[in-house]
Amino acid sequence: MSDQVAELADLAVRATELAKRSGAAAAEALCRDGTELTVKLRLGEPELIKEAGIRALGLRVFVGHRAALTYTSDLRAASLEAFVSRSIALAELSEPDELNALPPVEAVPPSQDVLELWDDEVCSIDAARALAMARAAEDAARKADPRVTSSDGARASRTIAAVAFANSAGFVGGYRGTYVSLLVAPICDDAGGKRQRGHAWTASRFMSDLTDPEAVGREAARSAIAKLGARKVESGAVPVVFDPEAGRALVRGLFSVANGSSFYRKASYLIGREGQACASPLVTIVDDPLRPRAPGSRPFDGDGLPSRTNVVIDRGVLRTILCDTYSARRLGRSSTASAGRSVGGSPAPALTNFIMQGGTTPADEIVGSVERGLYVTDMLGFGFNPVTGDFSRGAAGFWIEKGERAFPVTEVTISADFHDLWRRVDAVGDDLALRSTVACPTFRVAEMTVAGR
């Protein structure tokens, strides 16, 4: 452990020991120490420079089957004793739940060094350097084409954090991580006084993996220019291709119905379908917290259980529901080590690196094989009922004619039954890139309803 992580781990252990001595049957503590820097500029002028830090401890104590969750940022020794006493008093007032208990101690989690979560160079990013990155990206976007007339700004962020977790059953662990991102959003003037906004972004745990800011700016300009002249299309049922950015919303929708909390609350259309086909055989989705350098990787989960890779959908068949310890107990099964939590929050099922695996077909070939259909680059609004599977959302992108992007499309709605949507996936691209905790390649749905004019 680094000195910072070791210090947090000692604090977490001390809190659990205090809780036990004060009358708790069991306890667990999560400590976090980190900073986040965000800068934004627009048209070359800084609009936001913000750096915030957190150093706090979250404590969960169990008194019989009663539990309380509290947190504090006052970590002085005398204050910690009073904090623990108040936590136990709160637990004694709570409603009992026979499922309130620590998970069993399991194997030692993998080393953070194997997961490659930390980059010293990210720590060197100060406000001046972040502004320089954002300025380079926005300048490149504005200079890329005279049709780029304005900007919604450029934003650069970096996060540095250390985490430690301990419980009274003997688990102690910790790790630290970095993450940096850059986004730019240029604007073009369109006919009729309309404005078209494009965007592009890059993000990674390591500076060396970031796309060059000027390249991000040029890509953002191309995104905005391509939308000029966007119009509605006639309503109908056609093939729909989702680019990796738009497709992430659909993949995230699957997590919302494939977790233990949604199952025990009876809030998922997938209930009763485990072991059955819920998607096309081309669809495999894994939640992989052990992927090196990935944004959601971690050595252990929010319950202190060693991380593991879970195959949620295997070639179309629903195999795994992601559970934390509590939701697993509610369902009479075992945890999948999928607990997520904040310092002040209760454990709950959470995704780490929720990835739809790539196929072998180039994205251009997927579009090229469509005679007439829609290529979606942007998803708008909300419209998914997890209980019934009804799905309907606003979308924008490009109309496809004879395998070519014919013209940009805006103000349309795409809809389908979510179960049918995934079963109709008939092509999966080879362009998977992991920049965020949810990722997918380009993929095509054989038929969806597109509502335009």
RONU-376827 format. One record per residue (C-alpha): residue in three letters; x negated, y, z negated. Coordinates in nm, 3 decimals. Each point is the difference from the previous one (the first is absolute). Example, Ala and Ser with C-alpha at 12.3 -4.5 7.8 and 13.67 -1.06 7.14 Angstrom:
% RONU-376827
   nugu         u         v         w
    ALA    -1.230    -0.450    -0.780
    SER    -0.137     0.344     0.066
This chain:
% RONU-376827
   nugu         u         v         w
    MET     0.000     0.000     0.000
    SER    -0.103     0.360     0.052
    ASP    -0.041     0.210    -0.314
    GLN     0.329     0.175     0.074
    VAL     0.194    -0.325     0.037
    ALA    -0.169    -0.151    -0.307
    GLU     0.101     0.303    -0.207
    LEU     0.362    -0.034     0.114
    ALA    -0.003    -0.372    -0.070
    ASP    -0.125     0.060    -0.354
    LEU     0.280     0.252    -0.051
    ALA     0.262    -0.246     0.128
    VAL    -0.130    -0.275    -0.230
    ARG    -0.001     0.237    -0.296
    ALA     0.362     0.096     0.064
    THR     0.117    -0.363     0.014
    GLU    -0.192    -0.086    -0.317
    LEU     0.155     0.298    -0.179
    ALA     0.344    -0.114     0.111
    LYS    -0.056    -0.350    -0.132
    ARG    -0.125     0.130    -0.333
    SER     0.301     0.230    -0.022
    GLY     0.252    -0.281     0.033
    ALA     0.044    -0.070     0.372
    ALA     0.029    -0.364     0.103
    ALA    -0.182     0.083     0.325
    ALA    -0.114     0.304     0.193
    GLU    -0.155     0.109     0.329
    ALA    -0.164     0.326     0.101
    LEU    -0.073     0.160     0.336
    CYS    -0.254     0.284     0.022
    ARG    -0.059     0.221     0.299
    ASP    -0.253     0.276     0.061
    GLY    -0.005     0.173     0.335
    THR     0.019     0.314     0.209
    GLU     0.177     0.087     0.323
    LEU    -0.100     0.286     0.226
    THR     0.236     0.127     0.271
    VAL    -0.060     0.291     0.235
    LYS     0.219     0.133     0.279
    LEU    -0.061     0.271     0.253
    ARG     0.216     0.136     0.277
    LEU    -0.123     0.196     0.300
    GLY    -0.342     0.006    -0.158
    GLU     0.111     0.154    -0.331
    PRO     0.005    -0.200    -0.327
    GLU     0.352    -0.048    -0.140
    LEU    -0.070    -0.247    -0.280
    ILE    -0.299    -0.104    -0.207
    LYS     0.099    -0.227    -0.285
    GLU    -0.204    -0.230    -0.220
    ALA     0.173    -0.188    -0.277
    GLY    -0.135    -0.249    -0.247
    ILE     0.154    -0.263    -0.224
    ARG    -0.151    -0.178    -0.295
    ALA     0.272    -0.191    -0.180
    LEU     0.096    -0.323    -0.170
    GLY     0.324    -0.192     0.039
    LEU     0.093    -0.246    -0.273
    ARG     0.260    -0.274    -0.008
    VAL     0.066    -0.161    -0.336
    PHE     0.213    -0.303    -0.083
    VAL     0.174    -0.042    -0.335
    GLY     0.172    -0.334     0.021
    HIS     0.191     0.019     0.327
    ARG     0.027     0.377    -0.022
    ALA    -0.236     0.217     0.202
    ALA    -0.093     0.364     0.046
    LEU    -0.206     0.174     0.265
    THR    -0.175     0.326    -0.086
    TYR    -0.290     0.204     0.131
    THR    -0.230     0.277    -0.117
    SER    -0.279     0.223     0.125
    ASP    -0.123     0.075    -0.353
    LEU    -0.263    -0.270    -0.040
    ARG    -0.167     0.117    -0.322
    ALA    -0.036    -0.276    -0.261
    ALA     0.231     0.160    -0.258
    SER     0.263     0.080     0.261
    LEU    -0.015    -0.353     0.140
    GLU     0.093    -0.152    -0.337
    ALA     0.305     0.223    -0.030
    PHE     0.095    -0.072     0.361
    VAL    -0.012    -0.377    -0.060
    SER     0.214     0.032    -0.312
    ARG     0.265     0.198     0.190
    SER    -0.003    -0.258     0.278
    ILE     0.073    -0.282    -0.242
    ALA     0.278     0.201    -0.162
    LEU     0.159     0.048     0.343
    ALA    -0.025    -0.372     0.074
    GLU     0.186    -0.081    -0.321
    LEU     0.289     0.217     0.122
    SER     0.022    -0.155     0.347
    GLU     0.233    -0.272     0.120
    PRO    -0.146    -0.353    -0.020
    ASP    -0.070    -0.192     0.319
    GLU    -0.121    -0.359    -0.031
    LEU    -0.209     0.044     0.315
    ASN    -0.213     0.275    -0.157
    ALA    -0.340    -0.164    -0.046
    LEU    -0.353     0.010     0.135
    PRO    -0.087    -0.222     0.297
    PRO    -0.227    -0.299    -0.070
    VAL    -0.374     0.065     0.032
    GLU    -0.128    -0.124     0.335
    ALA    -0.333    -0.015     0.184
    VAL    -0.245     0.291     0.014
    PRO     0.087     0.244     0.281
    PRO    -0.238     0.057     0.291
    SER    -0.272     0.263    -0.025
    GLN     0.076     0.349     0.129
    ASP    -0.338    -0.015     0.179
    VAL     0.133    -0.279     0.223
    LEU     0.305     0.211     0.086
    GLU    -0.208     0.309     0.089
    LEU     0.225     0.260    -0.157
    TRP    -0.253     0.274    -0.077
    ASP    -0.194     0.243     0.218
    ASP    -0.241     0.248    -0.159
    GLU     0.029     0.231     0.300
    VAL     0.372     0.057    -0.062
    CYS    -0.093     0.130    -0.346
    SER    -0.210     0.272     0.162
    ILE     0.300     0.155     0.177
    ASP     0.077     0.335    -0.159
    ALA     0.255     0.262     0.106
    ALA    -0.241     0.162     0.246
    ARG    -0.074    -0.326     0.178
    ALA     0.366    -0.101     0.007
    LEU     0.093     0.336     0.152
    ALA    -0.274    -0.042     0.260
    MET     0.145    -0.340     0.099
    ALA     0.350     0.143     0.028
    ARG    -0.120     0.305     0.195
    ALA    -0.196    -0.214     0.247
    ALA     0.307    -0.215     0.066
    GLU     0.238     0.293     0.044
    ASP    -0.243     0.195     0.218
    ALA    -0.046    -0.300     0.227
    ALA     0.377    -0.041     0.030
    ARG     0.057     0.367     0.086
    LYS    -0.282     0.005     0.256
    ALA     0.097    -0.328     0.166
    ASP     0.270     0.152     0.221
    PRO     0.145     0.350     0.053
    ARG     0.348    -0.145    -0.054
    VAL    -0.085    -0.044    -0.368
    THR     0.131     0.334    -0.125
    SER     0.018    -0.044    -0.375
    SER    -0.067    -0.239    -0.284
    ASP     0.181    -0.151    -0.295
    GLY    -0.340    -0.021    -0.166
    ALA    -0.272    -0.246    -0.082
    ARG    -0.034    -0.178    -0.333
    ALA    -0.297    -0.179    -0.153
    SER     0.015    -0.199    -0.323
    ARG    -0.232    -0.211    -0.207
    THR     0.074    -0.214    -0.304
    ILE    -0.246    -0.136    -0.255
    ALA     0.135    -0.226    -0.273
    ALA    -0.102    -0.255    -0.261
    VAL     0.241    -0.245    -0.161
    ALA    -0.028    -0.237    -0.295
    PHE     0.252    -0.243    -0.146
    ALA    -0.002    -0.210    -0.315
    ASN     0.249    -0.209    -0.193
    SER     0.003    -0.171    -0.336
    ALA    -0.011    -0.343     0.164
    GLY    -0.363     0.060     0.088
    PHE     0.004     0.150     0.349
    VAL    -0.231     0.295     0.067
    GLY    -0.074     0.133     0.347
    GLY    -0.067     0.316     0.193
    TYR    -0.099     0.144     0.334
    ARG    -0.044     0.330     0.179
    GLY     0.083     0.114     0.351
    THR    -0.015     0.282     0.250
    TYR     0.225     0.107     0.288
    VAL    -0.018     0.287     0.248
    SER     0.244     0.114     0.269
    LEU     0.040     0.267     0.267
    LEU     0.313     0.101     0.191
    VAL     0.065     0.273     0.258
    ALA     0.332     0.107     0.156
    PRO    -0.014     0.233     0.304
    ILE     0.310     0.156     0.157
    CYS     0.097     0.068     0.363
    ASP     0.273     0.234     0.125
    ASP     0.264    -0.179     0.206
    ALA     0.289     0.113     0.218
    GLY     0.301     0.160    -0.161
    GLY    -0.197     0.132    -0.296
    LYS    -0.069    -0.348    -0.134
    ARG    -0.333    -0.094    -0.149
    GLN    -0.166    -0.339     0.014
    ARG    -0.221    -0.115    -0.287
    GLY    -0.265    -0.266     0.041
    HIS    -0.229    -0.151    -0.254
    ALA    -0.295    -0.232    -0.049
    TRP    -0.179    -0.120    -0.310
    THR    -0.284    -0.209    -0.131
    ALA    -0.057    -0.152    -0.343
    SER    -0.230    -0.244    -0.175
    ARG    -0.173    -0.084    -0.325
    PHE    -0.332     0.075     0.173
    MET    -0.108     0.320     0.175
    SER    -0.187    -0.202     0.261
    ASP     0.327    -0.162     0.111
    LEU     0.181     0.330     0.068
    THR     0.068     0.113     0.354
    ASP    -0.191     0.317     0.089
    PRO     0.213     0.310    -0.085
    GLU    -0.029     0.142     0.353
    ALA     0.125    -0.329     0.146
    VAL     0.294     0.005    -0.242
    GLY     0.082     0.353     0.114
    ARG    -0.012    -0.088     0.370
    GLU     0.222    -0.305    -0.056
    ALA     0.250     0.216    -0.190
    ALA     0.010     0.247     0.289
    ARG     0.071    -0.282     0.246
    SER     0.281    -0.115    -0.228
    ALA     0.165     0.342     0.003
    ILE    -0.044     0.064     0.373
    ALA     0.147    -0.338     0.088
    LYS     0.328     0.101    -0.165
    LEU     0.058     0.303     0.224
    GLY     0.325    -0.032     0.190
    ALA     0.148    -0.257    -0.238
    ARG     0.364    -0.080     0.059
    LYS     0.276    -0.239    -0.096
    VAL     0.079    -0.320     0.188
    GLU     0.319    -0.184     0.079
    SER     0.122    -0.237    -0.270
    GLY    -0.048    -0.371     0.050
    ALA    -0.164    -0.323    -0.114
    VAL    -0.364    -0.017     0.114
    PRO    -0.340    -0.137    -0.107
    VAL    -0.172     0.222    -0.257
    VAL    -0.378     0.017    -0.048
    PHE    -0.133     0.136    -0.330
    ASP    -0.344     0.152    -0.017
    PRO    -0.202    -0.080    -0.317
    GLU     0.096     0.326    -0.171
    ALA     0.375    -0.037     0.053
    GLY    -0.006    -0.375    -0.062
    ARG    -0.137     0.048    -0.351
    ALA     0.342     0.122    -0.115
    LEU     0.157    -0.331     0.107
    VAL    -0.272    -0.204    -0.169
    ARG     0.044     0.197    -0.321
    GLY     0.371    -0.074     0.024
    LEU    -0.080    -0.370    -0.019
    PHE    -0.189     0.049    -0.326
    SER     0.303     0.178    -0.146
    VAL     0.205    -0.321     0.042
    ALA    -0.275    -0.259    -0.061
    ASN    -0.089     0.075    -0.362
    GLY     0.108    -0.138    -0.334
    SER     0.173     0.317    -0.119
    SER     0.230     0.016     0.304
    PHE     0.076    -0.372    -0.042
    TYR     0.098    -0.001    -0.366
    ARG     0.202     0.317     0.052
    LYS     0.182    -0.169     0.292
    ALA    -0.108     0.284     0.227
    SER    -0.145    -0.191     0.296
    TYR     0.151    -0.160     0.307
    LEU    -0.282    -0.260    -0.016
    ILE     0.136    -0.169    -0.314
    GLY     0.049    -0.370     0.074
    ARG    -0.220     0.007     0.310
    GLU    -0.336    -0.109    -0.144
    GLY    -0.143    -0.278     0.213
    GLN     0.215     0.111     0.293
    ALA    -0.077     0.198     0.313
    CYS     0.054     0.371    -0.063
    ALA    -0.209     0.129     0.290
    SER    -0.147    -0.101     0.335
    PRO    -0.276    -0.266    -0.002
    LEU    -0.229     0.282     0.117
    VAL     0.037     0.175    -0.336
    THR    -0.237    -0.075    -0.288
    ILE    -0.019     0.242    -0.291
    VAL    -0.246    -0.024    -0.289
    ASP    -0.059     0.205    -0.310
    ASP    -0.377    -0.006    -0.040
    PRO    -0.160     0.183    -0.296
    LEU    -0.333    -0.176     0.064
    ARG    -0.078     0.162     0.334
    PRO    -0.334     0.188    -0.025
    ARG     0.020     0.381     0.039
    ALA     0.378    -0.007     0.043
    PRO     0.199     0.281    -0.165
    GLY     0.212    -0.225    -0.224
    SER    -0.265    -0.251    -0.107
    ARG    -0.051    -0.069    -0.369
    PRO    -0.151    -0.279    -0.213
    PHE     0.303    -0.044    -0.227
    ASP     0.363     0.107    -0.013
    GLY     0.194     0.217    -0.243
    ASP     0.056    -0.296    -0.232
    GLY    -0.371    -0.086    -0.013
    LEU     0.032    -0.304     0.226
    PRO    -0.277    -0.068     0.257
    SER     0.096     0.123     0.345
    ARG     0.085    -0.250     0.269
    THR     0.111     0.006     0.362
    ASN     0.368    -0.078     0.049
    VAL     0.148    -0.107     0.332
    VAL     0.347     0.155    -0.002
    ILE     0.111    -0.104     0.350
    ASP    -0.182    -0.281     0.177
    ARG     0.076    -0.018     0.373
    GLY     0.350     0.123    -0.064
    VAL     0.077    -0.205    -0.312
    LEU     0.054     0.174    -0.333
    ARG    -0.252    -0.162    -0.235
    THR    -0.063     0.232    -0.295
    ILE     0.187     0.260    -0.201
    LEU    -0.244     0.243    -0.165
    CYS     0.048    -0.003    -0.378
    ASP    -0.148     0.156    -0.307
    THR     0.015    -0.199    -0.325
    TYR     0.336     0.136    -0.115
    SER     0.190    -0.042     0.329
    ALA    -0.150    -0.349     0.038
    ARG     0.137    -0.098    -0.340
    ARG     0.341     0.141     0.090
    LEU    -0.003    -0.227     0.305
    GLY    -0.143    -0.305    -0.176
    ARG    -0.323    -0.003     0.198
    SER    -0.366     0.103    -0.029
    SER    -0.151     0.341     0.061
    THR    -0.173     0.055     0.333
    ALA    -0.238     0.248    -0.171
    SER     0.188     0.282     0.173
    ALA     0.062     0.234    -0.293
    GLY    -0.060     0.367     0.058
    ARG     0.017     0.271    -0.263
    SER    -0.096     0.354    -0.079
    VAL    -0.138     0.112    -0.335
    GLY     0.346     0.107    -0.111
    GLY     0.206    -0.263     0.181
    SER     0.116    -0.356    -0.053
    PRO    -0.139    -0.282     0.213
    ALA     0.206    -0.075     0.310
    PRO    -0.055    -0.189     0.326
    ALA    -0.225     0.201     0.230
    LEU    -0.172    -0.048     0.333
    THR    -0.378     0.029     0.037
    ASN    -0.106    -0.041     0.364
    PHE     0.330    -0.106     0.159
    ILE    -0.106    -0.099     0.349
    MET     0.181    -0.133     0.306
    GLN    -0.269    -0.206     0.169
    GLY    -0.107     0.097     0.349
    GLY     0.059    -0.207     0.311
    THR    -0.203    -0.044     0.318
    THR     0.191     0.219     0.246
    PRO    -0.140     0.348     0.080
    ALA     0.245     0.275    -0.090
    ASP     0.000     0.132     0.357
    GLU     0.110    -0.340     0.128
    ILE     0.292    -0.003    -0.244
    VAL     0.122     0.331     0.140
    GLY    -0.089    -0.101     0.356
    SER     0.229    -0.301    -0.009
    VAL     0.309     0.209    -0.091
    GLU     0.219     0.080     0.299
    ARG     0.214     0.251    -0.188
    GLY    -0.015     0.081    -0.368
    LEU    -0.120     0.224    -0.282
    TYR    -0.348     0.048    -0.148
    VAL     0.034     0.134    -0.356
    THR    -0.273     0.219    -0.151
    ASP     0.197     0.175    -0.275
    MET     0.266    -0.115    -0.244
    LEU     0.230     0.262    -0.152
    GLY     0.226     0.003    -0.302
    PHE     0.122    -0.298    -0.203
    GLY     0.246    -0.269     0.093
    PHE    -0.064    -0.345    -0.142
    ASN     0.234    -0.195    -0.230
    PRO    -0.210    -0.272    -0.168
    VAL     0.307    -0.193    -0.116
    THR     0.172    -0.035     0.337
    GLY    -0.301     0.046     0.230
    ASP     0.168     0.281     0.194
    PHE    -0.270     0.213     0.163
    SER     0.043     0.330     0.185
    ARG    -0.253     0.282     0.025
    GLY    -0.081     0.300     0.211
    ALA    -0.291    -0.047     0.237
    ALA    -0.216     0.174     0.257
    GLY    -0.251    -0.123     0.253
    PHE    -0.003    -0.074     0.374
    TRP     0.234    -0.155     0.250
    ILE    -0.148    -0.294     0.191
    GLU     0.080    -0.056     0.367
    LYS    -0.164    -0.286     0.192
    GLY    -0.274    -0.041    -0.257
    GLU    -0.095     0.369    -0.017
    ARG     0.075     0.273    -0.251
    ALA     0.232     0.209     0.215
    PHE     0.082     0.296    -0.230
    PRO     0.012     0.093    -0.371
    VAL     0.317    -0.075    -0.194
    THR     0.148     0.176    -0.302
    GLU     0.322     0.003    -0.205
    VAL     0.093    -0.366     0.039
    THR     0.106    -0.257    -0.256
    ILE    -0.111    -0.362     0.002
    SER     0.199    -0.265    -0.184
    ALA     0.022    -0.374    -0.057
    ASP     0.058    -0.254    -0.270
    PHE    -0.340    -0.015    -0.174
    HIS     0.000    -0.380    -0.002
    ASP     0.072    -0.009     0.375
    LEU    -0.257     0.274     0.064
    TRP    -0.283    -0.210    -0.138
    ARG     0.122    -0.320     0.166
    ARG    -0.002     0.181     0.337
    VAL    -0.368     0.098    -0.012
    ASP    -0.135    -0.140     0.328
    ALA    -0.346     0.160     0.026
    VAL    -0.268     0.097    -0.253
    GLY    -0.303     0.211     0.092
    ASP    -0.369    -0.031    -0.080
    ASP    -0.042     0.357    -0.128
    LEU     0.033    -0.047    -0.376
    ALA    -0.188     0.268    -0.199
    LEU     0.009     0.024    -0.379
    ARG     0.004     0.363    -0.116
    SER     0.276    -0.023    -0.260
    THR     0.152    -0.262    -0.226
    VAL     0.260    -0.098     0.263
    ALA    -0.125    -0.083     0.349
    CYS     0.111    -0.168     0.320
    PRO    -0.097    -0.017     0.368
    THR     0.219     0.105     0.292
    PHE     0.297    -0.236     0.029
    ARG     0.314    -0.032     0.212
    VAL     0.357    -0.084    -0.095
    ALA     0.181    -0.165     0.292
    GLU     0.319     0.200    -0.050
    MET     0.130     0.282    -0.220
    THR     0.282     0.249     0.037
    VAL    -0.124     0.344     0.101
    ALA     0.253     0.279    -0.048
    GLY    -0.072     0.320     0.193
    ARG     0.240     0.218     0.190
